[in-house]
């Protein structure tokens, strides 16, 4: 009886939205309170009704933060991050950013711009250049 109940619970969880890989994007995600909101916007399910708006918002925000940080560090003697000559595509960079945050759940509570800055500093260190 107990085994059957456990099997039923596990099956229900696997079939529920909680068991899916991606949660639906909500209007609240667009308020960008945390990096988790940015991750949701950057990785919506293809059939999510807000997917197009979410991806465009994600890309615009990420590019804006990157350009701002690049401009700020242009006059700095010691750079925060040093991207390679052959930069990854925007889609690849965002996918790497999302993957890095998903691998480090504690980083999801950061402000979104801080999460991007920390990703760039970690991913493109300046040591040895």
Order of alpha helices (4+ residues) and beta strands (2+ residues): alpha-alpha-alpha-alpha-alpha
